[in-house]
Amino acid sequence: MRAVAGAVLVGALIAIVIDGMLNGLSFAVMLRWAGAAVIGLLLLAMIGVAVHALRGAGSAQRRGERLAADDVGLMPRRPPDDD
């Protein structure tokens, strides 16, 4: 992720310089490209998380682990109430 983030940020910096040379450097130009870089980083992070989750699910399935059932969840099961 660091290498991808570095590449996106360097690309945004190059875009700021080129856009600034062509249209004049302003704060709005810098904000536009910085915003595009942040959105790009968020999208790449979401894709990375999804790929990592799919790989983990695939490897768990190959090991024969159950991935979905009544007793499989994000939170531990609560003991039944004794009412």
C-alpha positions in Angstrom: 0.0 0.0 0.0 2.9 2.4 0.7 4.2 2.0 -2.8 0.8 2.6 -4.4 0.2 5.6 -2.1 3.6 7.0 -3.0 2.8 6.6 -6.7 -0.6 8.3 -6.3 0.8 11.2 -4.4 3.7 11.7 -6.8 1.2 11.6 -9.7 -0.9 14.2 -7.9 2.2 16.4 -7.4 3.1 16.1 -11.1 -0.5 16.9 -12.1 -0.4 20.0 -9.8 2.8 21.2 -11.5 1.6 20.6 -15.0 -1.9 22.1 -14.4 -0.2 25.1 -12.6 2.1 25.7 -15.6 -0.8 25.5 -18.1 -3.5 27.4 -16.2 -1.7 29.2 -13.4 -1.1 27.8 -10.0 -3.8 28.6 -7.5 -5.0 27.1 -4.2 -8.0 25.7 -6.0 -5.8 23.8 -8.4 -3.9 22.3 -5.5 -7.0 21.4 -3.6 -8.6 19.7 -6.7 -5.6 17.4 -7.3 -5.1 16.8 -3.6 -8.8 15.8 -3.4 -8.4 13.5 -6.4 -5.4 11.9 -4.7 -7.3 11.3 -1.5 -10.3 9.8 -3.4 -7.9 7.6 -5.4 -6.2 6.4 -2.2 -9.5 5.5 -0.6 -10.6 3.6 -3.7 -7.3 1.7 -3.8 -7.5 0.9 -0.1 -11.1 -0.5 -0.5 -9.9 -2.6 -3.4 -7.0 -3.9 -1.4 -9.2 -4.8 1.6 -11.6 -6.6 -0.7 -8.9 -8.6 -2.4 -7.4 -9.5 1.0 -10.8 -10.7 2.3 -11.4 -12.8 -0.8 -8.0 -14.4 -0.5 -8.6 -15.2 3.2 -12.0 -16.7 2.4 -10.5 -18.8 -0.3 -7.7 -20.1 1.8 -10.1 -20.9 4.7 -12.4 -22.7 2.3 -9.5 -24.8 1.0 -8.6 -25.7 4.6 -12.2 -26.9 5.0 -13.2 -24.3 7.6 -16.8 -23.2 7.7 -17.4 -19.7 6.6 -21.1 -19.3 7.2 -23.4 -21.0 9.7 -25.6 -20.2 12.6 -22.7 -20.3 15.0 -20.3 -18.3 12.9 -20.4 -14.5 13.3 -18.5 -11.4 14.1 -19.5 -11.3 17.8 -19.3 -14.1 20.3 -22.6 -15.9 21.0 -24.4 -14.7 24.1 -25.5 -17.2 26.6 -29.2 -17.7 26.7 -31.2 -15.7 29.2 -32.4 -17.7 32.3 -35.8 -15.9 32.5 
